[in-house]
Amino acid sequence: MCGIVGYIGKRQAAPILLEGLHRLEYRGYDSAGIAVGSKGQLRIVKRKGRVRELDALQPQKFKGTFGIAHTRWATHGEPSDRNAHPHCDSTGRYAVVHNGIVENAAALRAQLAERGCVFTSDTDTELFAHLIALMDDGSPLENVVAEVLRRIVGAYGLAVIDAERPDTLVVARNGSPLVLGIGDREMFFASDPAALVRHTASVVHLDDGEIAAVHADGYETRTLEGAATVKTPSTIPWKDEAFDKGEYSHYMRKEIAEQPEAVRRTLSGRLDMRFQTTHLGGLSLAARDLLDVRRVKILGCGAAYLAGAIGAQLIETLARIPAHAEPASEFRYRNAVVERDTLYIAVSQSGETFDTLAAVQEIKRKGGRILGIINVVGSTIARECGQGIYLHAGPEVAVVSTKTFTCSAVALALLAIHLGRLRDLSVATGARLVKALQALPDHIAAILEREPEIARLAEGFEGAEHAFYVGRAAGFAVAAEGALKLKEVSYLHAEAYPASELKHGPLALISPQTPSVIVLPRDDLFAKNISTVEEIKARGGPVIAITHPGEATTAFDRSFEIPALEPELDPLLLNIPLQLLAYHVALQRGTNIDQPRNLAKSVTVE
């Protein structure tokens, strides 16, 4: 959550900072601000609203070669001009931007008030500026900040500038990502590499508990206790143009369209035609270790959790291992039993999701085996897991997950086949599934070419304020993801239910104004699902079916047929039209598709 960007070097800082804010706005867009230092003074401007509102104040004209900037997703204090970052001490000498939550903020605020500090915002971030001002004894700024941080309880990604120390910026991390970008006699930092790719491809990821002094000609990192740390730069795998919308009006639409190529990258080098299985080079577990696995637990949040639900169904079906998906936010708080013979899988697009990271750390603390399914190379969860599958889906800028959801489900299908072929999955079945995965990108492309048909399905939501998404088994996980997408981008209330559960209560809500989207894969439960359709129709509810050719019946008011892949892998395709359906309903309702209200892309707070 929130976007942080900073610069120190030989160029004017303000244009670089503003460009970075626009790149990071998907991380938060309640307010934005910038602070630039020059000649012993800081110039600061901030405003409620999106970065374009800040642009109107013309901070690009600020002179100065070092500075920090921030785009906010509100935690402490409502979105407003006064609560926007950066925050300063009472003298205006120190400026701070912060991502995270200070858990002991109330106690610290009371102590500072007793010492005469006057607060100008409702945020916990302002505490940092006042504490730094009170504790600055003239020692290096990083020492002062480290002393302040030892008094803080909570999560933070923090950046500090001092008008009187123009040669040093200080950044620190605990639970919220920060990345240093290495340039030619200039340095950058940001909460996401997306803000850096235009200027450098060489980055260093800070670890929790690290603090860095950043200068134009380099950086030094250390722990809060003062022990020096050694960092190895890595390369950002994405090019600058990957973050542009190109010909599309929305990032969401662009990222839906990128799915055929994204899936090809996820599959690349991982299909083993010789043994009709999959090759997962990122796993350090040998076949003997995987044969010892007796249970699989998949953890994620939001769309990552629902991709895990599809994966769990595939693992049970193909490998015959009990598998279950659970929200990471629930797992970490219920003192879960971590078993020696369970394989734990963490799914995260950003690799920085706080609840998922905390679950990974708890599993490791208890000696569990954990692997990651991650899109961002070098991210915190990827480094914590140390093994797993990178998606290589490319950057995803829209707040809602589309291509990374699909690629996560594909990665879990690869793992399911791998585990199955180690056990009882036959060569013939392996060959059938591997061939289907090869064909998957072309099938996705064929669905996307029929977008006008899906746009017409969206007309069935005109005037609706509620919708049901219904499916069975793996179809239910697809329905749940479809409902989530619709809620996120259109603000239309949608609920997903297993088809068999409708008659146990939810049928009371069916009406002619409540459309139901039925996910109907070509499986043994098709006839039972048709019975559910008839129950909905008998109560006047309109039905939209996502199904296969030849399966349409007069029971459907509208339908969209997808090509049949293989029964086990059909959920990977059934999801695609639901993404486009959500997009077109949102277009119809005129919502902010790429930046839905109250949401942010990378959830790095609890």
Residue pairs with C-beta under 8 A, 6 or more apart in sequence:
1 27
1 28
1 73
1 75
1 99
1 176
1 600
1 602
1 603
1 604
1 605
2 27
2 28
2 70
2 71
2 72
2 73
2 85
2 98
2 99
2 157
2 191
2 600
2 604
3 20
3 21
3 23
3 24
3 25
3 27
3 28
3 70
3 71
3 99
3 190
3 191
3 192
3 195
4 24
4 68
4 69
4 70
4 97
4 98
4 99
4 157
4 159
4 178
4 189
4 190
4 191
5 16
5 17
5 20
5 21
5 24
5 68
5 69
5 70
5 188
5 189
5 190
5 191
5 195
6 17
6 66
6 67
6 68
6 69
6 97
6 159
6 161
6 169
6 171
6 188
6 189
6 190
6 214
7 13
7 16
7 17
7 20
7 65
7 66
7 67
7 186
7 187
7 188
8 65
8 66
8 167
8 168
8 169
8 186
8 187
8 214
8 215
8 216
9 65
9 66
9 183
9 185
9 186
9 187
9 216
10 65
10 185
10 186
10 216
11 65
11 186
12 63
12 64
12 65
13 36
13 62
13 64
13 65
13 66
13 67
14 34
14 36
14 59
14 60
14 61
14 62
14 63
14 64
14 67
15 60
16 188
16 199
17 34
17 36
17 59
17 67
17 68
17 69
18 34
18 51
18 54
18 55
18 59
18 60
18 69
19 195
19 198
20 69
20 188
20 190
20 195
20 196
21 32
21 34
21 51
21 54
21 69
21 70
21 71
21 195
22 51
23 192
23 194
23 195
23 198
23 243
24 71
24 190
24 191
24 192
24 194
24 195
25 32
25 50
25 51
25 71
25 595
26 251
26 397
26 398
26 399
26 594
26 595
26 600
26 601
27 71
27 73
27 191
27 192
27 600
27 601
27 602
28 71
28 72
28 73
28 74
28 600
29 49
29 50
29 51
29 71
29 72
29 73
29 595
29 600
30 48
30 49
30 72
30 73
30 74
30 79
30 84
31 46
31 47
31 48
31 49
31 71
31 72
31 74
31 79
31 80
31 81
31 83
31 84
31 85
32 46
32 47
32 49
32 50
32 51
32 53
32 54
32 69
32 70
32 71
32 72
32 84
33 44
33 45
33 46
33 47
33 54
33 69
33 70
33 84
33 85
33 86
33 97
34 44
34 45
34 46
34 54
34 59
34 62
34 67
34 68
34 69
34 70
34 86
35 42
35 43
35 44
35 67
35 68
35 69
35 86
35 88
35 95
35 97
35 161
36 42
36 43
36 44
36 59
36 62
36 63
36 64
36 66
36 67
37 43
37 64
37 66
37 67
37 161
37 163
37 166
38 62
38 63
38 64
38 65
38 166
40 163
40 164
40 166
41 92
41 163
42 88
42 92
42 93
42 95
42 161
42 163
43 59
43 62
43 64
44 86
44 88
44 92
44 95
45 54
45 57
45 59
45 62
46 54
46 81
46 84
46 85
46 86
47 53
47 54
47 56
47 57
47 81
47 84
48 79
48 80
48 81
48 84
49 79
50 595
51 71
65 166
65 216
66 161
66 166
66 169
67 161
68 86
68 95
68 97
68 159
68 160
68 161
68 169
69 86
69 97
70 84
70 85
70 86
70 97
70 98
72 79
72 83
72 84
72 85
73 600
74 83
75 101
75 124
75 605
76 83
76 101
76 102
76 105
76 122
76 123
76 124
76 125
77 83
77 121
77 122
77 123
78 122
82 120
82 121
82 122
83 121
83 122
83 123
85 96
85 97
85 98
85 123
85 125
86 95
86 96
86 97
87 95
87 96
87 97
87 98
87 120
87 121
87 123
87 125
87 126
87 128
87 129
88 94
88 95
88 96
88 129
89 129
89 130
89 132
89 133
90 117
90 118
90 130
90 133
91 133
92 163
93 133
93 162
93 163
93 164
94 129
94 132
94 133
94 136
94 160
94 161
94 162
94 163
95 129
95 160
95 161
96 125
96 126
96 128
96 129
96 132
96 158
96 159
96 160
97 125
97 158
97 159
98 124
98 125
98 128
98 156
98 157
98 158
98 159
99 156
99 157
99 158
99 176
99 191
99 604
99 605
100 154
100 155
100 156
100 157
100 158
100 174
100 175
100 176
100 604
100 605
101 124
101 154
101 155
101 605
101 606
102 108
102 124
102 125
102 127
102 152
102 153
102 154
102 156
103 153
103 154
104 152
104 153
104 154
105 124
105 127
105 154
108 127
108 131
108 151
108 152
109 119
109 127
112 119
112 127
112 130
112 131
112 134
113 119
115 134
117 130
117 134
119 126
119 130
120 126
124 154
128 148
128 152
128 158
128 160
131 148
131 151
132 144
132 145
132 148
132 160
135 144
135 147
135 148
136 144
136 162
137 144
140 168
140 213
141 160
141 162
141 165
141 168
141 170
141 213
142 168
142 170
142 211
142 212
142 213
142 220
142 222
145 158
145 160
145 170
145 172
145 211
146 172
146 211
146 222
146 224
146 226
149 156
149 158
149 172
149 174
149 211
149 224
150 224
154 174
154 175
155 174
155 175
155 176
155 354
155 604
155 605
155 606
156 172
156 173
156 174
156 175
156 176
157 171
157 172
157 173
157 175
157 176
157 177
157 178
157 191
157 604
158 170
158 171
158 172
158 173
158 178
159 169
159 170
159 171
159 178
159 189
160 169
160 170
160 171
161 169
161 170
162 168
167 215
167 216
168 213
168 214
168 215
169 187
169 189
169 213
169 214
169 215
170 211
170 212
170 213
170 214
171 178
171 180
171 189
171 206
171 211
171 212
171 214
172 178
172 206
172 210
172 211
172 212
172 224
173 206
173 207
173 208
173 209
173 210
173 211
174 208
174 209
175 208
175 354
175 357
175 604
176 191
176 352
176 354
176 604
176 605
177 191
177 192
177 205
177 206
177 352
177 379
177 380
177 602
177 604
178 189
178 190
178 191
178 205
178 206
179 189
179 190
179 191
179 192
179 193
179 196
179 203
179 204
179 205
179 206
180 187
180 188
180 189
180 203
180 204
180 206
180 212
180 214
180 219
180 231
181 187
181 188
181 189
181 190
181 193
181 196
181 199
181 200
181 202
181 203
182 200
182 202
182 203
182 204
182 218
182 219
182 233
183 199
183 200
185 216
185 217
186 216
187 214
187 215
187 216
187 218
187 219
188 195
188 196
188 199
188 200
189 212
189 214
190 196
191 602
191 604
192 350
192 602
193 203
193 236
193 238
193 376
194 243
194 395
194 397
196 203
196 236
197 236
197 238
197 239
197 240
197 242
197 243
198 240
200 236
201 235
201 236
202 233
202 234
202 235
202 236
203 233
203 234
203 235
203 236
203 378
204 219
204 221
204 231
204 232
204 233
204 234
205 231
205 234
205 378
205 379
205 380
205 383
206 212
206 221
207 229
207 380
207 383
208 380
209 223
209 224
210 221
210 222
210 223
210 229
211 221
211 222
211 223
211 224
212 219
212 220
212 221
212 222
213 219
213 220
220 228
221 228
221 229
221 230
221 231
222 228
222 229
223 229
234 377
234 378
237 377
237 392
238 394
238 395
242 394
242 395
243 395
243 397
245 251
245 254
246 254
248 254
248 257
250 398
250 583
250 593
250 594
251 397
251 398
251 594
252 398
252 400
252 402
252 489
252 583
252 593
252 594
253 583
253 593
254 398
255 396
255 397
255 398
255 402
255 403
256 402
256 403
256 448
256 576
256 579
256 580
256 583
257 448
258 393
258 394
258 403
259 402
259 403
259 406
259 407
259 441
259 444
259 448
259 576
260 441
260 442
260 444
260 445
260 448
261 441
262 391
262 392
262 393
262 394
262 403
262 404
262 406
262 407
263 406
263 407
263 410
263 440
263 441
263 444
264 441
265 391
265 392
265 393
265 394
265 407
266 391
266 392
266 393
266 407
266 410
266 411
266 414
267 410
267 414
267 437
267 438
267 440
267 441
268 392
269 279
269 281
270 278
270 279
270 280
270 281
270 414
271 278
271 279
271 434
271 437
271 438
272 278
272 279
272 434
273 434
275 421
275 427
275 430
276 421
276 427
276 428
276 430
276 431
276 434
277 417
277 418
277 421
277 430
277 434
278 414
278 415
278 417
278 418
278 421
278 434
279 418
280 389
280 414
280 415
280 418
282 371
282 387
282 388
282 389
282 390
283 290
283 371
283 387
283 388
283 389
284 386
284 387
285 343
285 369
285 371
285 387
287 422
289 369
290 343
290 418
290 419
290 422
291 422
291 423
292 341
293 321
293 341
293 342
293 343
293 419
294 321
294 322
294 339
294 341
294 342
295 321
295 322
295 323
295 324
295 339
295 341
295 342
295 343
296 312
296 315
296 321
296 322
296 323
296 324
296 342
296 343
296 344
296 345
296 419
297 323
297 324
297 325
297 326
297 331
297 342
297 343
297 344
297 345
298 305
298 308
298 309
298 311
298 312
298 323
298 324
298 325
298 326
298 344
298 345
298 347
298 412
299 305
299 308
299 325
299 326
299 327
299 328
299 331
299 344
299 345
299 346
299 347
299 356
299 359
299 360
300 306
300 307
300 308
300 325
300 327
300 328
300 346
300 347
300 348
300 353
300 356
300 408
301 327
301 328
301 329
301 348
301 353
301 355
301 356
301 603
302 401
302 484
302 603
303 349
303 400
303 401
303 404
303 405
303 408
303 481
303 484
304 347
304 348
304 349
304 353
304 356
304 401
304 405
304 408
305 325
305 326
305 327
305 328
305 347
306 325
306 405
306 477
306 480
306 481
306 484
307 347
307 405
307 408
307 409
307 412
307 481
308 325
308 326
308 345
308 347
308 408
308 412
309 325
309 476
309 477
309 480
310 409
310 412
310 474
310 477
310 478
310 571
310 572
311 323
311 325
311 345
311 347
311 408
311 409
311 412
311 413
311 415
311 416
312 323
312 324
312 325
313 323
313 473
313 474
313 477
313 571
314 412
314 413
314 416
314 474
314 568
314 569
315 321
315 323
315 412
315 415
315 416
315 419
316 322
316 323
317 416
317 568
318 416
318 417
318 419
318 420
318 425
318 433
318 568
319 416
319 419
319 420
319 422
319 423
319 425
320 420
320 423
320 424
321 419
321 423
327 355
328 346
328 353
328 355
328 356
328 358
328 359
329 355
329 606
331 359
331 362
332 355
332 358
332 359
332 362
336 362
338 344
338 362
338 363
338 366
338 367
338 368
339 368
340 367
340 368
342 368
342 369
343 369
343 371
344 360
344 363
344 368
344 369
344 370
344 371
345 370
345 371
345 372
345 373
345 388
345 412
345 415
346 356
346 359
346 360
346 370
346 371
346 372
346 373
346 374
346 381
346 385
346 388
347 356
347 372
347 373
347 374
347 408
347 412
348 356
348 357
348 372
348 373
348 374
348 375
348 379
348 381
349 374
349 375
349 376
349 391
349 396
349 401
349 404
349 408
349 602
350 375
350 376
350 379
350 601
350 602
351 372
351 374
351 375
351 376
351 378
351 379
351 380
351 381
351 382
352 376
352 379
352 380
352 381
352 602
352 604
353 381
353 602
353 603
353 604
354 603
354 604
354 605
354 606
355 603
355 606
356 381
357 380
357 381
357 384
360 370
360 372
360 381
360 384
360 385
361 384
363 370
364 370
364 384
370 384
370 385
371 385
371 387
371 388
371 389
372 381
372 382
372 384
372 385
372 387
372 388
372 389
373 388
373 389
373 391
373 408
373 411
373 412
374 381
374 382
374 385
374 388
374 389
374 390
374 391
375 390
375 391
375 392
375 393
375 396
375 404
375 407
376 382
377 390
382 388
382 390
389 411
389 414
389 415
391 404
391 407
391 408
391 411
392 407
393 403
393 404
393 407
394 403
396 402
396 403
396 404
396 601
397 594
397 601
398 593
398 594
398 601
399 488
399 594
399 595
399 596
399 599
399 600
399 601
400 485
400 488
400 489
400 582
400 596
402 485
402 579
405 481
405 575
406 444
406 572
406 575
406 576
409 571
409 572
409 575
410 437
410 440
410 572
413 433
413 437
413 569
413 572
414 437
417 425
417 430
417 433
417 434
417 437
420 429
420 430
421 430
432 566
433 566
433 568
433 569
436 565
436 566
436 569
437 569
439 565
440 565
440 569
440 572
440 573
443 562
443 563
443 565
443 573
444 573
444 576
446 563
447 562
447 563
447 573
447 576
447 577
448 576
448 580
450 560
451 580
453 560
454 560
454 577
454 580
454 581
454 584
455 580
455 584
456 558
457 544
457 558
457 560
457 577
457 581
457 584
458 581
458 584
458 585
458 587
458 588
459 588
460 515
460 542
460 544
460 557
460 558
461 467
461 490
461 492
461 515
461 585
461 588
462 588
463 513
464 492
464 513
464 514
464 515
465 492
465 493
465 513
466 492
466 493
466 494
466 495
466 509
466 513
466 514
467 483
467 486
467 492
467 493
467 494
467 495
467 514
467 515
467 516
467 517
468 494
468 495
468 496
468 497
468 502
468 506
468 509
468 510
468 514
468 515
468 516
468 517
468 536
468 541
469 479
469 480
469 482
469 483
469 486
469 494
469 495
469 496
469 497
469 516
469 517
469 519
469 578
470 476
470 479
470 496
470 497
470 498
470 499
470 502
470 516
470 517
470 518
470 519
470 529
470 532
470 536
471 477
471 478
471 479
471 496
471 498
471 499
471 518
471 519
471 520
471 521
471 529
472 498
472 499
472 500
472 525
472 528
472 529
473 523
473 525
474 521
474 570
474 571
475 499
475 519
475 520
475 521
475 523
475 525
475 529
475 571
475 574
476 496
476 497
476 498
476 499
476 519
477 571
478 519
478 571
478 574
478 575
478 578
479 496
479 497
479 517
479 519
480 496
481 575
481 578
482 494
482 496
482 517
482 519
482 575
482 578
482 579
482 581
482 582
483 494
483 495
483 496
484 494
484 496
485 578
485 579
485 582
486 492
486 494
486 581
486 582
486 585
487 493
487 494
488 582
488 596
488 599
489 582
489 583
489 585
489 586
489 591
489 593
489 596
490 582
490 585
490 586
490 588
490 589
490 591
491 589
491 591
491 596
491 597
492 585
492 589
495 506
497 506
499 518
499 525
499 528
499 529
499 532
500 528
500 532
502 510
502 532
502 535
502 536
503 535
507 535
507 536
507 539
510 516
510 536
510 539
510 540
510 541
511 539
511 540
511 541
512 540
512 541
512 542
514 541
514 542
515 541
515 542
515 543
515 544
516 536
516 541
516 542
516 543
516 544
517 544
517 545
517 546
517 578
517 581
518 529
518 532
518 533
518 536
518 543
518 544
518 545
518 546
518 547
518 556
519 546
519 574
519 578
520 526
520 529
520 530
520 545
520 546
520 547
520 548
520 551
521 547
521 548
521 567
521 570
521 571
521 574
522 547
522 548
522 551
522 564
522 567
522 570
523 567
523 570
526 551
530 553
530 555
533 543
533 545
533 553
533 555
533 556
534 555
536 543
537 543
537 555
542 557
542 558
543 555
543 556
543 557
543 558
544 556
544 557
544 558
544 559
544 560
545 552
545 556
545 558
545 559
545 560
546 559
546 560
546 562
546 574
546 577
546 578
547 559
547 560
547 561
547 562
548 561
548 562
548 563
548 564
548 570
549 561
549 563
549 564
551 561
552 559
552 561
560 577
562 570
562 573
562 574
562 576
562 577
563 573
564 570
565 572
565 573
583 593
586 593
587 593
591 597
